[in-house]
């Protein structure tokens, strides 16, 4: 839902890498090469960034409480 701040397995900070990773992949670069350039070498960290799906915009309407 929200970009993980840290890797779930090893605890390495990853939140600051999401925007550069996302923008470069959307521009057409290979995700593996982008992760290499960002020095993300551990499999667990690579998995965390590669598998993340942004669902926050779909979930937000259900959290609004109107009185």
Residue frames as a rotation matrix with the C-alpha (Angstrom) as fourth column:
UNK 1
0.571 0.821 0.000 0.00
0.821 -0.571 0.000 0.00
0.000 0.000 -1.000 0.00
UNK 2
0.923 -0.381 -0.055 2.47
-0.373 -0.921 0.112 2.64
-0.093 -0.083 -0.992 1.17
UNK 3
0.431 -0.835 -0.342 6.10
-0.252 0.253 -0.934 2.33
0.866 0.489 -0.102 0.14
UNK 4
0.797 -0.191 -0.573 7.98
0.579 0.513 0.634 0.33
0.173 -0.837 0.520 2.79
UNK 5
0.826 -0.529 0.195 10.44
-0.560 -0.811 0.170 2.53
0.068 -0.250 -0.966 4.66
UNK 6
-0.214 -0.901 0.378 12.68
-0.886 0.342 0.312 -0.44
-0.410 -0.268 -0.872 5.42
UNK 7
-0.400 -0.007 -0.916 13.24
-0.558 0.795 0.237 -3.89
0.727 0.606 -0.322 3.98
UNK 8
0.617 0.748 0.244 10.99
-0.673 0.342 0.656 -6.42
0.407 -0.569 0.714 5.71
UNK 9
0.810 -0.298 -0.504 13.81
0.332 0.943 -0.024 -8.95
0.483 -0.148 0.863 6.09
UNK 10
-0.034 -0.967 -0.254 17.09
0.894 0.085 -0.441 -7.15
0.448 -0.241 0.861 6.76
UNK 11
0.478 0.329 -0.815 15.87
0.761 -0.618 0.196 -3.70
-0.439 -0.714 -0.546 7.84
UNK 12
-0.653 -0.745 0.135 17.85
0.703 -0.531 0.473 -1.67
-0.280 0.404 0.871 5.29
UNK 13
-0.119 0.615 -0.780 16.28
-0.011 -0.786 -0.618 1.75
-0.993 -0.065 0.100 4.60
UNK 14
-0.617 -0.038 0.786 14.55
0.730 0.346 0.590 1.70
-0.295 0.937 -0.185 1.19
UNK 15
0.339 0.901 -0.271 11.99
0.715 -0.434 -0.548 4.49
-0.611 -0.008 -0.791 1.33
UNK 16
0.210 -0.331 -0.920 14.31
-0.304 -0.917 0.261 7.04
-0.929 0.224 -0.293 -0.25
UNK 17
-0.804 -0.585 0.106 14.95
-0.129 0.345 0.930 4.75
-0.580 0.734 -0.353 -3.23
UNK 18
-0.147 0.834 0.532 11.31
0.626 0.495 -0.603 4.32
-0.766 0.244 -0.595 -4.31
UNK 19
0.651 0.471 -0.595 10.87
-0.070 -0.743 -0.665 7.53
-0.756 0.475 -0.451 -6.31
UNK 20
-0.156 -0.738 -0.657 14.12
-0.861 -0.225 0.457 7.20
-0.485 0.637 -0.600 -8.33
UNK 21
-0.817 -0.123 0.564 13.37
0.040 0.963 0.268 3.52
-0.576 0.241 -0.781 -8.95
UNK 22
0.063 0.959 0.275 9.78
0.569 0.192 -0.799 4.15
-0.820 0.207 -0.534 -10.01
UNK 23
0.564 0.174 -0.807 10.53
-0.379 -0.814 -0.441 7.08
-0.734 0.555 -0.392 -12.28
UNK 24
-0.417 -0.810 -0.411 13.36
-0.792 0.102 0.603 5.27
-0.446 0.577 -0.684 -14.07
UNK 25
-0.748 0.214 0.628 11.34
0.300 0.954 0.032 2.09
-0.592 0.212 -0.777 -14.58
UNK 26
0.351 0.935 -0.048 8.37
0.432 -0.208 -0.878 4.07
-0.831 0.287 -0.477 -15.90
UNK 27
0.314 -0.332 -0.889 10.78
-0.701 -0.713 0.019 5.79
-0.640 0.617 -0.457 -18.30
UNK 28
0.853 0.152 -0.500 11.55
-0.484 0.589 -0.647 2.37
0.196 0.794 0.575 -19.79
UNK 29
-0.197 -0.980 0.027 14.75
-0.902 0.170 -0.397 1.27
0.385 -0.102 -0.917 -18.06
UNK 30
0.026 0.087 -0.996 15.32
0.054 0.995 0.089 -2.33
0.998 -0.056 0.021 -17.01
UNK 31
0.818 0.375 0.436 14.34
-0.374 -0.228 0.899 -2.75
0.437 -0.898 -0.046 -13.32
UNK 32
0.791 -0.563 -0.240 17.32
0.609 0.685 0.399 -4.98
-0.061 -0.461 0.885 -12.58
UNK 33
-0.110 -0.856 0.506 19.77
0.806 -0.375 -0.458 -2.46
0.582 0.357 0.731 -13.98
UNK 34
0.244 0.279 0.929 18.10
-0.228 -0.914 0.334 0.37
0.943 -0.293 -0.159 -12.05
UNK 35
0.992 0.121 0.041 18.44
-0.073 0.275 0.959 -1.58
0.105 -0.954 0.282 -8.81
UNK 36
0.389 -0.920 -0.038 22.10
0.918 0.391 -0.072 -2.23
0.081 -0.007 0.997 -9.62
UNK 37
-0.176 -0.434 0.884 22.66
0.424 -0.844 -0.330 1.51
0.889 0.316 0.332 -10.21
UNK 38
0.454 0.433 0.779 20.96
-0.495 -0.604 0.625 2.31
0.741 -0.669 -0.060 -6.89
UNK 39
-0.581 -0.814 0.018 23.27
-0.542 0.370 -0.754 -0.22
0.608 -0.448 -0.656 -5.16
UNK 40
0.278 0.690 0.668 20.44
-0.918 0.397 -0.028 -2.49
-0.284 -0.605 0.744 -4.05
UNK 41
-0.406 -0.613 -0.678 22.24
-0.788 0.611 -0.080 -5.83
0.463 0.502 -0.731 -4.05
UNK 42
-0.862 0.104 0.497 20.47
-0.278 0.721 -0.634 -7.97
-0.424 -0.685 -0.593 -1.45
UNK 43
-0.827 0.560 -0.046 17.74
0.301 0.511 0.805 -10.23
0.474 0.652 -0.592 -2.78
UNK 44
-0.252 0.779 -0.575 15.36
0.948 0.078 -0.309 -9.30
-0.196 -0.623 -0.758 0.00
UNK 45
-0.334 0.079 -0.939 15.68
0.103 -0.988 -0.119 -5.57
-0.937 -0.137 0.322 -0.72
UNK 46
-0.949 -0.024 -0.313 15.32
-0.306 -0.151 0.940 -6.10
-0.069 0.988 0.136 -4.46
UNK 47
-0.649 0.748 -0.138 12.20
0.674 0.649 0.353 -8.16
0.354 0.136 -0.925 -3.85
UNK 48
-0.228 0.565 -0.793 10.71
0.732 -0.437 -0.522 -5.46
-0.642 -0.699 -0.314 -1.63
UNK 49
-0.465 0.006 -0.885 11.07
-0.334 -0.927 0.170 -2.78
-0.820 0.375 0.433 -4.31
UNK 50
-0.955 0.049 -0.291 10.16
-0.266 0.282 0.922 -4.97
0.127 0.958 -0.257 -7.28
UNK 51
-0.649 0.715 -0.261 7.04
0.666 0.699 0.258 -6.46
0.367 -0.006 -0.930 -5.70
UNK 52
-0.682 0.395 -0.616 5.62
0.305 -0.612 -0.730 -3.24
-0.665 -0.686 0.297 -4.24
UNK 53
-0.434 0.654 0.619 2.23
0.752 -0.114 0.649 -2.24
0.495 0.748 -0.443 -5.67
UNK 54
-0.996 0.087 -0.009 0.83
-0.071 -0.866 -0.496 1.20
-0.051 -0.493 0.868 -4.92
UNK 55
-0.421 0.902 -0.096 -2.75
0.728 0.399 0.558 0.69
0.541 0.164 -0.824 -3.78
UNK 56
-0.747 0.079 -0.660 -3.12
0.532 -0.523 -0.666 3.72
-0.398 -0.848 0.349 -1.55
UNK 57
-0.859 0.431 -0.277 -5.24
-0.506 -0.796 0.333 5.65
-0.077 0.426 0.902 -4.07
UNK 58
-0.398 0.743 -0.538 -7.71
-0.144 0.529 0.836 2.76
0.906 0.411 -0.103 -4.33
UNK 59
-0.305 0.221 -0.926 -7.97
0.827 0.545 -0.142 2.31
0.473 -0.809 -0.349 -0.56
UNK 60
-0.979 -0.193 -0.065 -8.24
0.199 -0.845 -0.497 5.96
0.041 -0.500 0.865 0.51
UNK 61
-0.481 0.851 0.210 -11.93
-0.520 -0.469 0.714 6.39
0.706 0.234 0.668 -0.39
UNK 62
0.222 0.587 -0.779 -12.87
0.287 0.724 0.627 3.61
0.932 -0.362 -0.008 2.02
UNK 63
-0.411 -0.473 -0.779 -11.10
0.871 0.048 -0.489 5.29
0.269 -0.880 0.392 4.94
UNK 64
-0.846 0.143 0.514 -13.04
-0.147 -0.989 0.034 8.54
0.513 -0.047 0.857 4.75
UNK 65
-0.495 0.697 -0.519 -15.60
0.868 0.361 -0.342 8.86
-0.051 -0.619 -0.784 7.49
UNK 66
-0.677 0.371 0.636 -18.43
-0.027 -0.876 0.482 11.32
0.735 0.310 0.603 6.90
UNK 67
-0.757 0.438 -0.485 -20.66
0.598 0.163 -0.785 12.50
-0.265 -0.884 -0.385 9.73
